[in-house]
Structure formats: structure tokens, C-alpha cells
Amino acid sequence: MPDKHLSTQFDAELTSVSSQVMEMGGLVESQILGAIKALAHFSLESAEEVAVAEARVNAMEIEIDRDLSSIIARRQPTARDLRLLIAISKTTANLERVGDEAAKIARMVRSIIEAGAPRSLPTLELRYAGELASGLLNKALDAFARLDVNAALSILKEDDEIDREFDGFVRILITYMMEDPRTISASLDLLFLAKAIERIGDHAKNIAEFIIYVVKGEDVRHSSLAHVEQAIQ
């Protein structure tokens, strides 16, 4: 009976820390959407809101890490439970980095606005890529909440689309700068902004890989899609 009681407490602690991760994920998603809004409307207000949220995201990472350390020290989990706690820690770190990328996008948008760059800059494709990245992160968090390995595999495949969008946008920017050298400075800001969006997709992919690690016990980082497909069978 005492073992069952301890197990129930442990499950409650896991549920609590998992809920914190989902809350942090929701805050980071709002940062991404705010950054995309700032880009779409060249809005200083939206850019500032993203920057303000960064402090809360950083604080949540520290809170979750502290709780994880406490759980591991007191419960000494093994096997899948330990893998889950490790994956939560790594997921939290990736979410914090996504928040950093969103804040970076907001800062670059502010720089473009303050420099008086033309609103004719080619941002439509970039906004589409940002929406893809935001959607991918949302799917990754949903898959993590359900520990769904098939959804995780789908996310790994979708990340390639964001990479293709980035490559296409680079070609557009090069053409744009060649046609009007006066836009070079603002276009370079957009290039770094596009790279930040690509990294958001990479972090969503990392979270998907952690799901497979938890469920299957295999580290599939840096693996081919064929190997990942084989691992989840």
C-alpha cells in the first residue's frame, strides 16, 4: 500500500511538471505569433510585447529545472520515468531557445522599422514560414503531451518544408538586393530573421525526437528518417 501511495505522488509530480512545460510552450507560441504579427504589420507594439514575454519564459525554464532536480533527487526514477524527466528538461531548454529566437525576430523588426526601411520588403514568404514554424511547434507540444511517436515522425518530415522555404527566401532576397542595393541593410536583417524562423522549426524537430526517446528508449538525433521509421515500429 505505501508503494502505491508513493507511486500516486510521483505521478502527480510528473503531471504537475508536464503542465508547467505546456504552459511554457503556450507562452512561447504566443511569442512567435507576436513576432509574426510585428513583421506583418511592422508593429513596434507587437515587437515590444514579444520582448517583455522573454523574461517570463526564462523564469519558467529555471522553475521547471528546479522542480525536475527535486523530483530526480527524491524519487530516483529509472527506465521510462527517468527518460521522461530528461526529455522534459531538454524540451524546456528548446522552448527557451525558441523564445530567444522569437525575441530576436522582434528586435530585428524593430531595427527595420527604426531604420525607415521600405514596407515593400518581401516579407510575405517569411510570414508564411513563420506560421509553418509556429504550427510545427504546436504539433510538437501536442505530440509530447500524448507521447505520440507517429505524430513525432510526421513533425520530422514537416521540418524539411521549413528548410525549403528558407532556401527559397534566400534566393528571393538575393534578387531583391541586386535590383535595389539601397535595401541591402534591411534585407540582411530579413535574412537573419529567416534563419531565426528556421531554427524554431529545428527546435520543434528536437522535441519530436525526445518523444521517440521517451517511448522507444532510442536516441534518434542525427538519424535518417528511414532509421527513425524503423525505430518506432
TORMI-762679 format. One record per residue: residue in one letter; x, y, z of N, C-alpha, C in turn. Coordinates in nm, 3 decimals. Example, Ala and Ser with C-alpha at 12.3 -4.5 7.8 and 13.67 -1.06 7.14 Angstrom:
<atoms>
[atom 'A' [1.319 -0.569 0.780] [1.230 -0.450 0.780] [1.320 -0.330 0.780]]
[atom 'S' [1.285 -0.225 0.708] [1.367 -0.106 0.714] [1.290 0.003 0.787]]
</atoms>
This chain:
<atoms>
[atom 'M' [0.081 -0.122 0.000] [0.000 0.000 0.000] [0.085 0.127 0.000]]
[atom 'P' [0.190 0.135 0.084] [0.275 0.254 0.080] [0.337 0.277 -0.056]]
[atom 'D' [0.378 0.168 -0.126] [0.436 0.182 -0.259] [0.338 0.246 -0.355]]
[atom 'K' [0.211 0.206 -0.344] [0.109 0.264 -0.430] [0.092 0.412 -0.400]]
[atom 'H' [0.099 0.447 -0.272] [0.085 0.587 -0.232] [0.198 0.671 -0.289]]
[atom 'L' [0.321 0.618 -0.280] [0.437 0.689 -0.334] [0.426 0.703 -0.485]]
[atom 'S' [0.378 0.597 -0.549] [0.361 0.600 -0.695] [0.261 0.706 -0.736]]
[atom 'T' [0.152 0.718 -0.659] [0.050 0.818 -0.688] [0.107 0.959 -0.673]]
[atom 'Q' [0.189 0.980 -0.570] [0.252 1.111 -0.550] [0.347 1.143 -0.666]]
[atom 'F' [0.423 1.044 -0.708] [0.518 1.062 -0.818] [0.444 1.097 -0.946]]
[atom 'D' [0.334 1.026 -0.973] [0.254 1.055 -1.091] [0.200 1.198 -1.087]]
[atom 'A' [0.160 1.243 -0.969] [0.108 1.378 -0.954] [0.218 1.481 -0.981]]
[atom 'E' [0.340 1.451 -0.937] [0.453 1.542 -0.961] [0.487 1.547 -1.110]]
[atom 'L' [0.483 1.432 -1.175] [0.508 1.428 -1.320] [0.402 1.509 -1.395]]
[atom 'T' [0.277 1.493 -1.353] [0.168 1.566 -1.417] [0.185 1.716 -1.399]]
[atom 'S' [0.227 1.755 -1.279] [0.245 1.898 -1.248] [0.355 1.959 -1.334]]
[atom 'V' [0.470 1.892 -1.342] [0.581 1.948 -1.418] [0.551 1.946 -1.568]]
[atom 'S' [0.477 1.845 -1.613] [0.437 1.840 -1.753] [0.343 1.955 -1.787]]
[atom 'S' [0.255 1.989 -1.694] [0.164 2.102 -1.714] [0.242 2.234 -1.723]]
[atom 'Q' [0.349 2.244 -1.644] [0.433 2.364 -1.650] [0.498 2.377 -1.788]]
[atom 'V' [0.541 2.264 -1.842] [0.603 2.265 -1.976] [0.502 2.312 -2.080]]
[atom 'M' [0.378 2.262 -2.069] [0.275 2.302 -2.165] [0.243 2.451 -2.152]]
[atom 'E' [0.244 2.501 -2.028] [0.220 2.644 -2.007] [0.332 2.727 -2.069]]
[atom 'M' [0.454 2.681 -2.048] [0.570 2.750 -2.107] [0.561 2.745 -2.259]]
[atom 'G' [0.521 2.629 -2.312] [0.506 2.616 -2.456] [0.403 2.712 -2.512]]
[atom 'G' [0.292 2.728 -2.439] [0.189 2.821 -2.484] [0.238 2.964 -2.487]]
[atom 'L' [0.320 3.000 -2.387] [0.376 3.135 -2.383] [0.472 3.158 -2.498]]
[atom 'V' [0.553 3.057 -2.527] [0.648 3.068 -2.638] [0.574 3.077 -2.772]]
[atom 'E' [0.468 3.000 -2.787] [0.387 3.008 -2.909] [0.332 3.149 -2.927]]
[atom 'S' [0.287 3.210 -2.818] [0.233 3.347 -2.828] [0.343 3.444 -2.868]]
[atom 'Q' [0.467 3.416 -2.825] [0.580 3.500 -2.867] [0.601 3.491 -3.018]]
[atom 'I' [0.596 3.369 -3.070] [0.616 3.351 -3.215] [0.508 3.425 -3.292]]
[atom 'L' [0.383 3.406 -3.250] [0.272 3.472 -3.319] [0.285 3.624 -3.310]]
[atom 'G' [0.331 3.672 -3.194] [0.353 3.816 -3.178] [0.462 3.867 -3.270]]
[atom 'A' [0.568 3.787 -3.286] [0.678 3.826 -3.374] [0.632 3.830 -3.520]]
[atom 'I' [0.550 3.731 -3.558] [0.497 3.729 -3.695] [0.405 3.849 -3.718]]
[atom 'K' [0.324 3.882 -3.617] [0.236 3.999 -3.627] [0.318 4.127 -3.641]]
[atom 'A' [0.426 4.135 -3.563] [0.513 4.253 -3.572] [0.570 4.267 -3.713]]
[atom 'L' [0.607 4.155 -3.772] [0.662 4.155 -3.907] [0.555 4.190 -4.011]]
[atom 'A' [0.438 4.132 -3.994] [0.331 4.152 -4.092] [0.285 4.298 -4.097]]
[atom 'H' [0.282 4.362 -3.980] [0.228 4.498 -3.973] [0.334 4.603 -3.940]]
[atom 'F' [0.460 4.561 -3.934] [0.568 4.650 -3.891] [0.525 4.724 -3.764]]
[atom 'S' [0.488 4.642 -3.664] [0.431 4.696 -3.540] [0.534 4.697 -3.427]]
[atom 'L' [0.569 4.816 -3.381] [0.660 4.828 -3.267] [0.595 4.775 -3.139]]
[atom 'E' [0.465 4.794 -3.127] [0.393 4.749 -3.008] [0.400 4.596 -2.996]]
[atom 'S' [0.376 4.526 -3.106] [0.382 4.380 -3.103] [0.523 4.332 -3.074]]
[atom 'A' [0.622 4.399 -3.132] [0.762 4.363 -3.108] [0.797 4.378 -2.961]]
[atom 'E' [0.747 4.484 -2.898] [0.776 4.509 -2.757] [0.711 4.402 -2.669]]
[atom 'E' [0.591 4.358 -2.703] [0.522 4.255 -2.625] [0.601 4.124 -2.626]]
[atom 'V' [0.660 4.092 -2.740] [0.742 3.970 -2.751] [0.864 3.981 -2.659]]
[atom 'A' [0.927 4.096 -2.659] [1.046 4.117 -2.577] [1.014 4.106 -2.428]]
[atom 'V' [0.900 4.158 -2.388] [0.860 4.155 -2.247] [0.837 4.011 -2.201]]
[atom 'A' [0.779 3.928 -2.288] [0.749 3.789 -2.252] [0.875 3.706 -2.232]]
[atom 'E' [0.987 3.751 -2.288] [1.110 3.672 -2.281] [1.154 3.648 -2.136]]
[atom 'A' [1.138 3.748 -2.051] [1.178 3.734 -1.911] [1.098 3.624 -1.842]]
[atom 'R' [0.968 3.615 -1.870] [0.883 3.513 -1.809] [0.923 3.374 -1.859]]
[atom 'V' [0.955 3.362 -1.986] [0.998 3.233 -2.041] [1.126 3.187 -1.972]]
[atom 'N' [1.220 3.278 -1.954] [1.346 3.243 -1.888] [1.321 3.199 -1.743]]
[atom 'A' [1.231 3.268 -1.676] [1.200 3.233 -1.537] [1.135 3.095 -1.529]]
[atom 'M' [1.049 3.063 -1.624] [0.983 2.933 -1.624] [1.082 2.820 -1.646]]
[atom 'E' [1.182 2.844 -1.731] [1.284 2.741 -1.752] [1.354 2.709 -1.619]]
[atom 'I' [1.388 2.811 -1.544] [1.455 2.791 -1.416] [1.364 2.718 -1.318]]
[atom 'E' [1.237 2.756 -1.313] [1.141 2.692 -1.223] [1.126 2.544 -1.253]]
[atom 'I' [1.114 2.511 -1.382] [1.095 2.371 -1.421] [1.220 2.290 -1.392]]
[atom 'D' [1.338 2.345 -1.421] [1.463 2.274 -1.392] [1.477 2.247 -1.242]]
[atom 'R' [1.437 2.344 -1.161] [1.444 2.325 -1.015] [1.352 2.212 -0.971]]
[atom 'D' [1.230 2.209 -1.026] [1.136 2.103 -0.991] [1.185 1.966 -1.038]]
[atom 'L' [1.243 1.961 -1.156] [1.295 1.835 -1.209] [1.408 1.782 -1.121]]
[atom 'S' [1.498 1.871 -1.080] [1.609 1.831 -0.994] [1.557 1.773 -0.861]]
[atom 'S' [1.453 1.837 -0.809] [1.395 1.790 -0.683] [1.332 1.652 -0.700]]
[atom 'I' [1.259 1.631 -0.809] [1.194 1.502 -0.834] [1.298 1.392 -0.849]]
[atom 'I' [1.401 1.418 -0.927] [1.504 1.316 -0.950] [1.577 1.282 -0.820]]
[atom 'A' [1.607 1.383 -0.739] [1.678 1.359 -0.613] [1.593 1.278 -0.515]]
[atom 'R' [1.464 1.308 -0.509] [1.377 1.242 -0.410] [1.326 1.107 -0.458]]
[atom 'R' [1.296 1.094 -0.586] [1.230 0.972 -0.637] [1.326 0.873 -0.699]]
[atom 'Q' [1.444 0.921 -0.741] [1.543 0.835 -0.807] [1.477 0.745 -0.914]]
[atom 'P' [1.412 0.807 -1.012] [1.339 0.729 -1.113] [1.432 0.649 -1.203]]
[atom 'T' [1.378 0.546 -1.262] [1.455 0.462 -1.355] [1.375 0.442 -1.483]]
[atom 'A' [1.442 0.384 -1.582] [1.379 0.345 -1.708] [1.300 0.459 -1.771]]
[atom 'R' [1.175 0.432 -1.809] [1.096 0.530 -1.885] [1.071 0.658 -1.806]]
[atom 'D' [1.050 0.646 -1.675] [1.026 0.767 -1.595] [1.147 0.861 -1.600]]
[atom 'L' [1.266 0.802 -1.592] [1.387 0.884 -1.599] [1.401 0.946 -1.738]]
[atom 'R' [1.372 0.867 -1.841] [1.379 0.921 -1.978] [1.281 1.036 -1.996]]
[atom 'L' [1.163 1.024 -1.936] [1.063 1.130 -1.947] [1.114 1.259 -1.881]]
[atom 'L' [1.174 1.247 -1.763] [1.224 1.365 -1.694] [1.339 1.430 -1.772]]
[atom 'I' [1.426 1.348 -1.829] [1.535 1.401 -1.912] [1.477 1.473 -2.033]]
[atom 'A' [1.376 1.411 -2.096] [1.314 1.471 -2.215] [1.244 1.601 -2.181]]
[atom 'I' [1.180 1.608 -2.064] [1.116 1.732 -2.021] [1.220 1.842 -2.005]]
[atom 'S' [1.334 1.807 -1.945] [1.441 1.906 -1.927] [1.491 1.958 -2.061]]
[atom 'K' [1.512 1.868 -2.155] [1.562 1.907 -2.287] [1.456 1.986 -2.365]]
[atom 'T' [1.329 1.947 -2.349] [1.221 2.019 -2.415] [1.212 2.161 -2.362]]
[atom 'T' [1.225 2.177 -2.231] [1.222 2.309 -2.170] [1.335 2.397 -2.225]]
[atom 'A' [1.453 2.338 -2.237] [1.568 2.413 -2.291] [1.541 2.456 -2.434]]
[atom 'N' [1.479 2.369 -2.513] [1.448 2.404 -2.652] [1.341 2.512 -2.658]]
[atom 'L' [1.243 2.506 -2.569] [1.140 2.610 -2.567] [1.200 2.746 -2.532]]
[atom 'E' [1.295 2.745 -2.437] [1.360 2.872 -2.402] [1.434 2.929 -2.522]]
[atom 'R' [1.496 2.842 -2.600] [1.569 2.889 -2.718] [1.472 2.938 -2.825]]
[atom 'V' [1.356 2.875 -2.836] [1.255 2.926 -2.929] [1.213 3.067 -2.888]]
[atom 'G' [1.195 3.087 -2.757] [1.161 3.220 -2.708] [1.269 3.321 -2.743]]
[atom 'D' [1.395 3.277 -2.735] [1.506 3.365 -2.774] [1.497 3.403 -2.922]]
[atom 'E' [1.465 3.304 -3.005] [1.454 3.330 -3.149] [1.339 3.426 -3.179]]
[atom 'A' [1.226 3.408 -3.109] [1.113 3.498 -3.128] [1.150 3.641 -3.088]]
[atom 'A' [1.222 3.653 -2.975] [1.265 3.786 -2.930] [1.363 3.846 -3.030]]
[atom 'K' [1.447 3.763 -3.088] [1.542 3.810 -3.189] [1.467 3.863 -3.311]]
[atom 'I' [1.363 3.791 -3.353] [1.281 3.837 -3.466] [1.221 3.974 -3.434]]
[atom 'A' [1.167 3.987 -3.312] [1.105 4.114 -3.272] [1.207 4.228 -3.274]]
[atom 'R' [1.327 4.200 -3.226] [1.431 4.305 -3.226] [1.469 4.346 -3.369]]
[atom 'M' [1.475 4.249 -3.458] [1.510 4.279 -3.596] [1.400 4.359 -3.666]]
[atom 'V' [1.276 4.324 -3.636] [1.164 4.401 -3.692] [1.172 4.546 -3.643]]
[atom 'R' [1.201 4.563 -3.515] [1.214 4.699 -3.460] [1.327 4.774 -3.530]]
[atom 'S' [1.437 4.704 -3.555] [1.551 4.766 -3.623] [1.513 4.811 -3.764]]
[atom 'I' [1.436 4.726 -3.834] [1.392 4.759 -3.970] [1.301 4.882 -3.968]]
[atom 'I' [1.209 4.886 -3.870] [1.116 4.999 -3.860] [1.192 5.128 -3.830]]
[atom 'E' [1.281 5.120 -3.732] [1.354 5.241 -3.690] [1.449 5.292 -3.798]]
[atom 'A' [1.493 5.200 -3.886] [1.581 5.242 -3.995] [1.503 5.302 -4.111]]
[atom 'G' [1.369 5.298 -4.100] [1.285 5.355 -4.205] [1.289 5.275 -4.334]]
[atom 'A' [1.311 5.142 -4.321] [1.317 5.057 -4.441] [1.181 5.054 -4.509]]
[atom 'P' [1.179 5.036 -4.640] [1.052 5.037 -4.713] [0.962 4.919 -4.677]]
[atom 'R' [0.833 4.947 -4.673] [0.736 4.842 -4.644] [0.719 4.744 -4.761]]
[atom 'S' [0.785 4.773 -4.870] [0.778 4.684 -4.986] [0.874 4.566 -4.974]]
[atom 'L' [0.943 4.557 -4.861] [1.033 4.443 -4.841] [0.956 4.312 -4.856]]
[atom 'P' [1.020 4.209 -4.912] [0.949 4.082 -4.940] [0.930 3.999 -4.813]]
[atom 'T' [0.826 4.033 -4.736] [0.805 3.965 -4.608] [0.698 3.857 -4.613]]
[atom 'L' [0.621 3.850 -4.722] [0.508 3.757 -4.728] [0.555 3.612 -4.710]]
[atom 'E' [0.660 3.573 -4.785] [0.710 3.437 -4.776] [0.764 3.408 -4.636]]
[atom 'L' [0.823 3.510 -4.575] [0.879 3.496 -4.441] [0.768 3.474 -4.339]]
[atom 'R' [0.660 3.546 -4.355] [0.546 3.529 -4.264] [0.487 3.389 -4.277]]
[atom 'Y' [0.484 3.339 -4.399] [0.433 3.203 -4.422] [0.523 3.101 -4.352]]
[atom 'A' [0.655 3.118 -4.364] [0.749 3.029 -4.298] [0.733 3.036 -4.147]]
[atom 'G' [0.709 3.159 -4.095] [0.688 3.175 -3.952] [0.564 3.102 -3.903]]
[atom 'E' [0.459 3.106 -3.983] [0.336 3.035 -3.948] [0.358 2.883 -3.952]]
[atom 'L' [0.438 2.837 -4.048] [0.473 2.695 -4.054] [0.548 2.652 -3.928]]
[atom 'A' [0.646 2.734 -3.889] [0.727 2.703 -3.771] [0.642 2.703 -3.644]]
[atom 'S' [0.552 2.800 -3.633] [0.463 2.807 -3.517] [0.372 2.685 -3.512]]
[atom 'G' [0.319 2.648 -3.627] [0.232 2.530 -3.635] [0.306 2.403 -3.599]]
[atom 'L' [0.432 2.394 -3.641] [0.513 2.276 -3.613] [0.541 2.264 -3.463]]
[atom 'L' [0.570 2.379 -3.399] [0.592 2.376 -3.255] [0.465 2.334 -3.181]]
[atom 'N' [0.352 2.385 -3.226] [0.224 2.347 -3.165] [0.201 2.196 -3.175]]
[atom 'K' [0.229 2.141 -3.292] [0.214 1.996 -3.311] [0.311 1.918 -3.223]]
[atom 'A' [0.433 1.970 -3.208] [0.533 1.902 -3.126] [0.490 1.899 -2.979]]
[atom 'L' [0.436 2.009 -2.931] [0.390 2.014 -2.792] [0.270 1.921 -2.771]]
[atom 'D' [0.181 1.918 -2.868] [0.065 1.829 -2.858] [0.110 1.683 -2.859]]
[atom 'A' [0.205 1.651 -2.947] [0.257 1.514 -2.954] [0.330 1.477 -2.825]]
[atom 'F' [0.401 1.574 -2.766] [0.472 1.548 -2.641] [0.373 1.520 -2.528]]
[atom 'A' [0.264 1.596 -2.525] [0.164 1.576 -2.420] [0.104 1.436 -2.429]]
[atom 'R' [0.093 1.383 -2.551] [0.033 1.250 -2.572] [0.138 1.141 -2.589]]
[atom 'L' [0.267 1.180 -2.595] [0.376 1.086 -2.624] [0.343 1.001 -2.746]]
[atom 'D' [0.310 1.072 -2.854] [0.266 1.011 -2.979] [0.384 1.003 -3.076]]
[atom 'V' [0.440 0.883 -3.094] [0.559 0.868 -3.178] [0.528 0.886 -3.327]]
[atom 'N' [0.407 0.851 -3.367] [0.371 0.869 -3.508] [0.359 1.017 -3.544]]
[atom 'A' [0.302 1.094 -3.452] [0.296 1.239 -3.473] [0.436 1.297 -3.474]]
[atom 'A' [0.524 1.243 -3.389] [0.663 1.290 -3.384] [0.731 1.266 -3.518]]
[atom 'L' [0.710 1.151 -3.578] [0.769 1.121 -3.709] [0.718 1.218 -3.814]]
[atom 'S' [0.591 1.249 -3.810] [0.532 1.344 -3.905] [0.597 1.482 -3.892]]
[atom 'I' [0.628 1.522 -3.770] [0.693 1.652 -3.746] [0.833 1.654 -3.807]]
[atom 'L' [0.906 1.545 -3.793] [1.040 1.537 -3.851] [1.035 1.555 -4.002]]
[atom 'K' [0.932 1.501 -4.063] [0.917 1.515 -4.208] [0.878 1.658 -4.246]]
[atom 'E' [0.791 1.720 -4.167] [0.744 1.855 -4.198] [0.853 1.960 -4.185]]
[atom 'D' [0.953 1.934 -4.101] [1.061 2.031 -4.082] [1.133 2.058 -4.214]]
[atom 'D' [1.135 1.960 -4.301] [1.201 1.979 -4.431] [1.134 2.091 -4.512]]
[atom 'E' [1.002 2.107 -4.495] [0.931 2.212 -4.569] [0.978 2.351 -4.525]]
[atom 'I' [1.002 2.368 -4.397] [1.053 2.497 -4.348] [1.192 2.524 -4.405]]
[atom 'D' [1.274 2.419 -4.412] [1.408 2.434 -4.470] [1.399 2.478 -4.616]]
[atom 'R' [1.303 2.421 -4.689] [1.286 2.459 -4.830] [1.238 2.603 -4.842]]
[atom 'E' [1.150 2.646 -4.751] [1.104 2.784 -4.751] [1.220 2.880 -4.727]]
[atom 'F' [1.309 2.842 -4.636] [1.425 2.926 -4.607] [1.514 2.940 -4.730]]
[atom 'D' [1.541 2.829 -4.795] [1.626 2.832 -4.915] [1.563 2.919 -5.024]]
[atom 'G' [1.431 2.906 -5.041] [1.362 2.985 -5.142] [1.365 3.133 -5.109]]
[atom 'F' [1.351 3.165 -4.980] [1.351 3.305 -4.939] [1.487 3.369 -4.959]]
[atom 'V' [1.593 3.293 -4.936] [1.729 3.344 -4.958] [1.745 3.385 -5.104]]
[atom 'R' [1.694 3.303 -5.194] [1.704 3.335 -5.338] [1.626 3.463 -5.370]]
[atom 'I' [1.509 3.479 -5.309] [1.428 3.599 -5.331] [1.503 3.724 -5.282]]
[atom 'L' [1.563 3.712 -5.164] [1.635 3.826 -5.107] [1.754 3.867 -5.193]]
[atom 'I' [1.826 3.768 -5.243] [1.942 3.799 -5.327] [1.898 3.878 -5.450]]
[atom 'T' [1.790 3.834 -5.512] [1.736 3.905 -5.628] [1.693 4.046 -5.591]]
[atom 'Y' [1.627 4.060 -5.477] [1.578 4.189 -5.431] [1.694 4.286 -5.408]]
[atom 'M' [1.802 4.239 -5.347] [1.917 4.325 -5.319] [1.989 4.365 -5.448]]
[atom 'M' [1.994 4.274 -5.542] [2.060 4.304 -5.670] [1.982 4.411 -5.746]]
[atom 'E' [1.848 4.407 -5.735] [1.765 4.503 -5.807] [1.769 4.642 -5.742]]
[atom 'D' [1.788 4.646 -5.609] [1.790 4.774 -5.539] [1.890 4.767 -5.425]]
[atom 'P' [2.015 4.804 -5.450] [2.120 4.796 -5.347] [2.088 4.876 -5.220]]
[atom 'R' [1.997 4.972 -5.229] [1.962 5.051 -5.110] [1.894 4.965 -5.003]]
[atom 'T' [1.843 4.849 -5.044] [1.771 4.762 -4.949] [1.863 4.659 -4.885]]
[atom 'I' [1.992 4.664 -4.913] [2.082 4.558 -4.866] [2.080 4.545 -4.713]]
[atom 'S' [2.089 4.656 -4.643] [2.095 4.651 -4.496] [1.969 4.586 -4.438]]
[atom 'A' [1.850 4.635 -4.482] [1.724 4.579 -4.432] [1.708 4.433 -4.476]]
[atom 'S' [1.754 4.403 -4.597] [1.742 4.266 -4.647] [1.828 4.169 -4.566]]
[atom 'L' [1.944 4.215 -4.521] [2.028 4.131 -4.437] [1.960 4.104 -4.302]]
[atom 'D' [1.888 4.205 -4.251] [1.810 4.183 -4.128] [1.706 4.074 -4.152]]
[atom 'L' [1.642 4.081 -4.268] [1.541 3.979 -4.300] [1.604 3.841 -4.314]]
[atom 'L' [1.725 3.836 -4.365] [1.794 3.709 -4.380] [1.819 3.644 -4.243]]
[atom 'F' [1.868 3.724 -4.148] [1.889 3.671 -4.013] [1.757 3.634 -3.946]]
[atom 'L' [1.653 3.710 -3.980] [1.521 3.682 -3.928] [1.470 3.548 -3.982]]
[atom 'A' [1.496 3.524 -4.110] [1.456 3.396 -4.172] [1.530 3.280 -4.105]]
[atom 'K' [1.657 3.302 -4.072] [1.734 3.197 -4.006] [1.678 3.167 -3.868]]
[atom 'A' [1.630 3.270 -3.799] [1.569 3.251 -3.668] [1.444 3.164 -3.680]]
[atom 'I' [1.365 3.188 -3.785] [1.245 3.107 -3.808] [1.282 2.962 -3.836]]
[atom 'E' [1.386 2.943 -3.916] [1.431 2.807 -3.946] [1.472 2.735 -3.817]]
[atom 'R' [1.537 2.806 -3.727] [1.581 2.744 -3.602] [1.462 2.704 -3.515]]
[atom 'I' [1.353 2.781 -3.521] [1.232 2.744 -3.446] [1.184 2.607 -3.493]]
[atom 'G' [1.185 2.587 -3.624] [1.149 2.456 -3.679] [1.242 2.348 -3.629]]
[atom 'D' [1.371 2.379 -3.621] [1.469 2.281 -3.572] [1.441 2.243 -3.426]]
[atom 'H' [1.402 2.340 -3.345] [1.372 2.310 -3.204] [1.245 2.225 -3.192]]
[atom 'A' [1.147 2.250 -3.277] [1.027 2.165 -3.278] [1.066 2.021 -3.315]]
[atom 'K' [1.157 2.009 -3.410] [1.207 1.877 -3.451] [1.277 1.809 -3.334]]
[atom 'N' [1.356 1.884 -3.259] [1.424 1.827 -3.142] [1.325 1.770 -3.042]]
[atom 'I' [1.217 1.844 -3.017] [1.115 1.798 -2.922] [1.053 1.668 -2.971]]
[atom 'A' [1.030 1.658 -3.102] [0.974 1.535 -3.159] [1.069 1.417 -3.136]]
[atom 'E' [1.197 1.442 -3.149] [1.296 1.335 -3.127] [1.296 1.289 -2.981]]
[atom 'F' [1.272 1.381 -2.887] [1.268 1.343 -2.746] [1.149 1.251 -2.717]]
[atom 'I' [1.039 1.271 -2.790] [0.921 1.186 -2.772] [0.957 1.041 -2.804]]
[atom 'I' [1.027 1.023 -2.914] [1.068 0.888 -2.954] [1.164 0.829 -2.851]]
[atom 'Y' [1.250 0.912 -2.797] [1.344 0.866 -2.693] [1.268 0.816 -2.569]]
[atom 'V' [1.166 0.890 -2.527] [1.089 0.851 -2.409] [1.018 0.717 -2.432]]
[atom 'V' [0.949 0.707 -2.545] [0.862 0.592 -2.569] [0.941 0.468 -2.610]]
[atom 'K' [1.038 0.487 -2.698] [1.111 0.372 -2.753] [1.248 0.348 -2.688]]
[atom 'G' [1.295 0.446 -2.612] [1.424 0.428 -2.546] [1.542 0.439 -2.640]]
[atom 'E' [1.522 0.498 -2.756] [1.629 0.511 -2.854] [1.652 0.658 -2.889]]
[atom 'D' [1.777 0.698 -2.888] [1.814 0.835 -2.923] [1.828 0.844 -3.075]]
[atom 'V' [1.733 0.915 -3.138] [1.731 0.920 -3.285] [1.785 1.052 -3.339]]
[atom 'R' [1.849 1.131 -3.253] [1.909 1.255 -3.302] [2.014 1.224 -3.407]]
[atom 'H' [2.019 1.309 -3.510] [2.116 1.295 -3.619] [2.096 1.166 -3.699]]
[atom 'S' [1.978 1.108 -3.688] [1.949 0.985 -3.763] [1.869 1.016 -3.889]]
[atom 'S' [1.877 0.927 -3.986] [1.798 0.943 -4.108] [1.652 0.913 -4.078]]
[atom 'L' [1.563 0.963 -4.164] [1.420 0.935 -4.146] [1.393 0.786 -4.154]]
[atom 'A' [1.466 0.717 -4.240] [1.447 0.572 -4.254] [1.479 0.501 -4.121]]
[atom 'H' [1.584 0.546 -4.056] [1.621 0.486 -3.926] [1.514 0.517 -3.821]]
[atom 'V' [1.464 0.641 -3.821] [1.360 0.678 -3.724] [1.234 0.595 -3.745]]
[atom 'E' [1.195 0.578 -3.870] [1.077 0.496 -3.901] [1.093 0.354 -3.850]]
[atom 'Q' [1.213 0.301 -3.865] [1.240 0.167 -3.817] [1.236 0.162 -3.664]]
[atom 'A' [1.284 0.268 -3.599] [1.290 0.272 -3.453] [1.152 0.272 -3.389]]
[atom 'I' [1.054 0.333 -3.453] [0.922 0.345 -3.390] [0.830 0.228 -3.423]]
[atom 'Q' [0.875 0.137 -3.508] [0.791 0.021 -3.542] [0.783 -0.076 -3.426]]
</atoms>
